[in-house]
């Protein structure tokens, strides 16, 4: 009798499976499935638009990686190129430090760039494409430095070759920082590589 009952149990399980009934002892309602396309906005973010200004892109953080969003930076007409670079760079830093819009936050965007960061042009012995920050670049978090380097190196504030020359407020020589694929993918553990530059 016992043997017959043991043989009947597997058959009963097969019949239940065939009817579409799955026996389970754990809850199956885990909520909405995670998005397969993170860091994408549903439509144009009006709050990030401006009626006047130069279209630019800045790198924000999303899912621990860098992702671009559209912004604008105002530059007065007739601004000399040297001054224009600094104005664009300052505008980009301000955009990076600003809180993402509600739509961007909902999509998972954030920033680690501190507010109040200032930028100026090259010192007397610096290369002409140098940008000096009010904070030593090495004192910024890996995330913040990656955001700044990738944003500036991809803008009119740099030479457009995937790198930017940055220095701090002191007399220390500036360094050339690069925005690489590894930095964009994992800025938390891959700081922007840097190298020495020659004077101007």
The 8 nearest C-alpha neighbors of each residue, nearest first, counted from 0:
[[1, 3, 2, 4, 5, 6, 7, 8],
 [0, 2, 4, 3, 5, 6, 7, 8],
 [3, 1, 5, 4, 0, 6, 7, 8],
 [2, 4, 0, 6, 1, 5, 7, 8],
 [5, 3, 7, 1, 6, 2, 0, 8],
 [4, 6, 2, 7, 3, 8, 1, 9],
 [7, 5, 3, 4, 8, 9, 2, 10],
 [6, 8, 4, 10, 5, 9, 3, 11],
 [7, 9, 11, 10, 5, 6, 12, 4],
 [10, 8, 12, 11, 7, 6, 13, 5],
 [11, 9, 13, 7, 12, 8, 14, 6],
 [10, 12, 8, 14, 9, 13, 7, 15],
 [11, 13, 9, 15, 10, 14, 16, 8],
 [14, 12, 16, 10, 11, 15, 17, 9],
 [15, 13, 17, 11, 16, 12, 10, 18],
 [14, 16, 18, 12, 20, 17, 13, 11],
 [17, 15, 13, 19, 20, 18, 14, 21],
 [18, 16, 14, 15, 19, 13, 20, 12],
 [17, 19, 15, 16, 20, 14, 13, 21],
 [18, 20, 16, 17, 21, 15, 14, 22],
 [21, 19, 16, 15, 18, 22, 17, 14],
 [22, 20, 16, 23, 19, 15, 18, 12],
 [21, 23, 20, 24, 15, 16, 12, 25],
 [24, 22, 25, 21, 26, 27, 20, 16],
 [23, 25, 26, 22, 27, 21, 28, 20],
 [24, 26, 23, 27, 28, 22, 29, 21],
 [27, 25, 28, 24, 29, 23, 30, 22],
 [26, 28, 29, 25, 23, 30, 24, 21],
 [27, 29, 30, 26, 31, 25, 32, 23],
 [30, 28, 27, 31, 26, 32, 33, 25],
 [31, 29, 28, 32, 33, 27, 26, 34],
 [30, 32, 33, 29, 28, 34, 27, 35],
 [31, 33, 34, 30, 29, 35, 28, 36],
 [34, 32, 35, 31, 37, 36, 30, 29],
 [35, 33, 36, 37, 32, 31, 38, 106],
 [34, 36, 37, 33, 32, 38, 39, 31],
 [37, 35, 34, 39, 38, 33, 106, 40],
 [38, 36, 39, 34, 35, 106, 107, 62],
 [39, 37, 106, 61, 107, 108, 40, 36],
 [40, 38, 37, 106, 41, 36, 103, 107],
 [41, 39, 42, 106, 38, 103, 102, 43],
 [40, 42, 39, 43, 102, 106, 44, 103],
 [41, 43, 40, 44, 39, 45, 102, 103],
 [44, 42, 45, 41, 40, 48, 47, 46],
 [43, 45, 46, 47, 42, 48, 102, 40],
 [44, 46, 48, 47, 43, 49, 42, 100],
 [47, 45, 48, 44, 100, 49, 43, 101],
 [46, 48, 45, 44, 70, 49, 69, 100],
 [49, 47, 45, 46, 70, 71, 50, 44],
 [48, 50, 51, 71, 52, 47, 46, 70],
 [51, 49, 48, 52, 71, 73, 53, 47],
 [52, 50, 49, 73, 53, 71, 72, 48],
 [53, 51, 73, 72, 71, 54, 74, 49],
 [52, 54, 72, 71, 73, 55, 74, 51],
 [55, 53, 71, 70, 52, 72, 56, 69],
 [56, 54, 70, 71, 69, 53, 57, 72],
 [55, 57, 69, 68, 70, 67, 58, 150],
 [58, 56, 150, 67, 68, 59, 69, 95],
 [57, 59, 67, 66, 146, 150, 65, 68],
 [60, 58, 66, 110, 65, 109, 67, 108],
 [61, 59, 65, 109, 64, 108, 110, 63],
 [60, 62, 108, 63, 64, 107, 38, 65],
 [61, 63, 64, 60, 107, 38, 37, 108],
 [64, 62, 61, 60, 185, 65, 187, 186],
 [65, 63, 184, 61, 185, 60, 62, 183],
 [66, 64, 60, 183, 59, 58, 61, 184],
 [65, 67, 58, 59, 60, 61, 64, 68],
 [68, 66, 58, 57, 56, 59, 69, 65],
 [67, 69, 56, 57, 58, 70, 66, 59],
 [70, 68, 56, 55, 57, 67, 47, 71],
 [69, 71, 55, 56, 47, 54, 48, 68],
 [72, 70, 54, 53, 52, 55, 49, 48],
 [73, 71, 52, 53, 90, 87, 74, 54],
 [72, 74, 52, 53, 75, 71, 51, 90],
 [73, 75, 76, 52, 72, 86, 83, 53],
 [76, 74, 78, 77, 73, 83, 52, 86],
 [77, 75, 78, 74, 79, 73, 83, 52],
 [76, 78, 79, 75, 74, 80, 83, 82],
 [77, 79, 76, 83, 75, 80, 82, 74],
 [80, 78, 82, 81, 83, 77, 84, 76],
 [79, 81, 83, 82, 84, 78, 85, 77],
 [82, 80, 83, 84, 79, 85, 120, 78],
 [81, 83, 85, 79, 84, 80, 86, 78],
 [82, 84, 80, 86, 81, 85, 78, 79],
 [85, 83, 156, 87, 82, 81, 86, 88],
 [84, 86, 88, 82, 83, 87, 119, 89],
 [87, 85, 83, 89, 88, 84, 90, 82],
 [86, 88, 90, 84, 85, 89, 156, 83],
 [89, 87, 85, 91, 90, 156, 86, 84],
 [90, 88, 92, 86, 91, 87, 118, 85],
 [89, 91, 87, 93, 88, 92, 72, 86],
 [90, 92, 94, 88, 89, 93, 95, 87],
 [93, 91, 95, 89, 94, 90, 96, 88],
 [94, 92, 90, 96, 91, 95, 97, 89],
 [93, 95, 91, 97, 92, 96, 90, 57],
 [96, 94, 92, 93, 97, 112, 91, 57],
 [95, 97, 112, 114, 93, 94, 113, 92],
 [98, 96, 94, 95, 93, 99, 114, 110],
 [97, 99, 100, 96, 110, 109, 95, 94],
 [100, 98, 103, 104, 109, 97, 101, 108],
 [99, 101, 103, 102, 104, 98, 46, 47],
 [100, 102, 104, 103, 105, 99, 106, 98],
 [103, 101, 105, 100, 104, 106, 44, 40],
 [104, 102, 106, 100, 108, 105, 101, 99],
 [105, 103, 107, 108, 101, 106, 102, 99],
 [104, 106, 102, 103, 107, 101, 108, 100],
 [105, 107, 103, 104, 38, 108, 40, 39],
 [106, 108, 104, 105, 61, 38, 103, 109],
 [109, 107, 61, 104, 103, 60, 106, 59],
 [110, 108, 60, 59, 99, 61, 104, 107],
 [109, 111, 59, 60, 112, 95, 96, 108],
 [110, 112, 143, 142, 113, 109, 96, 140],
 [111, 113, 143, 96, 110, 95, 114, 146],
 [114, 112, 96, 111, 116, 115, 143, 95],
 [113, 115, 96, 116, 112, 97, 93, 92],
 [114, 116, 117, 113, 93, 96, 133, 92],
 [115, 117, 114, 133, 113, 118, 92, 132],
 [118, 116, 133, 132, 115, 89, 119, 92],
 [117, 119, 132, 131, 89, 133, 130, 85],
 [120, 118, 131, 130, 85, 132, 121, 117],
 [119, 121, 130, 131, 85, 129, 122, 118],
 [122, 120, 129, 125, 130, 127, 131, 123],
 [121, 123, 125, 124, 120, 129, 131, 126],
 [124, 122, 125, 121, 199, 126, 198, 127],
 [125, 123, 198, 122, 199, 126, 121, 172],
 [124, 126, 198, 199, 122, 121, 123, 127],
 [199, 125, 127, 198, 128, 129, 121, 124],
 [126, 128, 129, 199, 121, 125, 120, 122],
 [127, 129, 126, 164, 130, 157, 121, 158],
 [130, 128, 121, 164, 127, 126, 165, 120],
 [129, 131, 120, 165, 121, 119, 164, 166],
 [132, 130, 166, 167, 119, 118, 165, 120],
 [133, 131, 118, 167, 134, 117, 168, 166],
 [132, 134, 117, 168, 167, 116, 118, 131],
 [135, 133, 132, 167, 136, 168, 138, 116],
 [134, 136, 167, 137, 138, 166, 132, 168],
 [137, 135, 138, 139, 134, 167, 166, 144],
 [136, 138, 135, 139, 140, 144, 134, 141],
 [139, 137, 136, 135, 140, 134, 144, 141],
 [140, 138, 137, 136, 144, 143, 141, 135],
 [139, 141, 143, 142, 144, 138, 111, 137],
 [140, 142, 144, 190, 143, 187, 145, 186],
 [141, 143, 145, 140, 186, 187, 144, 111],
 [144, 142, 112, 111, 146, 140, 145, 141],
 [143, 145, 147, 141, 146, 142, 139, 148],
 [146, 144, 142, 148, 143, 147, 186, 191],
 [147, 145, 143, 58, 144, 149, 148, 150],
 [148, 146, 144, 150, 145, 149, 151, 143],
 [147, 149, 145, 151, 150, 146, 152, 144],
 [150, 148, 178, 152, 146, 147, 151, 145],
 [149, 151, 57, 147, 153, 148, 58, 152],
 [152, 150, 154, 148, 153, 149, 147, 156],
 [151, 153, 162, 163, 161, 149, 157, 154],
 [154, 152, 151, 150, 159, 161, 149, 157],
 [155, 153, 151, 156, 152, 157, 159, 150],
 [154, 156, 157, 84, 87, 159, 158, 153],
 [155, 157, 84, 154, 88, 87, 151, 85],
 [158, 156, 152, 155, 159, 163, 154, 151],
 [157, 159, 160, 155, 156, 152, 163, 162],
 [158, 160, 157, 153, 161, 152, 154, 155],
 [161, 159, 162, 158, 152, 153, 157, 163],
 [162, 160, 152, 159, 178, 177, 153, 163],
 [161, 163, 177, 152, 176, 160, 178, 175],
 [162, 164, 152, 176, 175, 157, 165, 148],
 [165, 163, 175, 129, 174, 176, 130, 173],
 [166, 164, 130, 173, 131, 174, 129, 163],
 [167, 165, 173, 131, 132, 130, 174, 135],
 [166, 168, 135, 132, 131, 134, 169, 133],
 [167, 169, 133, 132, 131, 134, 135, 166],
 [170, 168, 171, 167, 166, 135, 172, 133],
 [169, 171, 172, 168, 167, 122, 166, 173],
 [172, 170, 169, 173, 167, 166, 168, 135],
 [171, 173, 170, 174, 166, 125, 196, 195],
 [174, 172, 166, 165, 164, 171, 175, 196],
 [175, 173, 195, 164, 165, 194, 196, 193],
 [174, 176, 164, 194, 193, 163, 196, 195],
 [177, 175, 193, 163, 162, 192, 191, 164],
 [178, 176, 162, 191, 192, 161, 179, 193],
 [177, 179, 149, 161, 191, 162, 182, 148],
 [178, 180, 182, 181, 177, 183, 191, 161],
 [179, 181, 183, 182, 184, 178, 185, 186],
 [182, 180, 184, 179, 183, 185, 189, 186],
 [181, 183, 186, 179, 189, 185, 180, 184],
 [182, 184, 65, 180, 181, 185, 186, 64],
 [183, 185, 64, 181, 182, 180, 186, 65],
 [184, 186, 182, 187, 64, 183, 189, 181],
 [187, 185, 182, 189, 142, 188, 183, 145],
 [186, 188, 142, 185, 141, 189, 190, 63],
 [187, 189, 186, 185, 190, 141, 182, 142],
 [188, 190, 186, 182, 185, 187, 191, 181],
 [191, 189, 141, 186, 192, 182, 188, 145],
 [190, 192, 177, 145, 178, 176, 182, 193],
 [193, 191, 177, 176, 190, 194, 178, 179],
 [194, 192, 176, 175, 174, 177, 191, 195],
 [193, 195, 175, 174, 196, 176, 192, 177],
 [196, 194, 174, 175, 197, 193, 173, 172],
 [197, 195, 174, 175, 194, 198, 173, 126],
 [198, 196, 199, 195, 126, 125, 172, 173],
 [199, 197, 125, 126, 124, 196, 172, 127],
 [126, 198, 125, 124, 127, 197, 123, 128]]
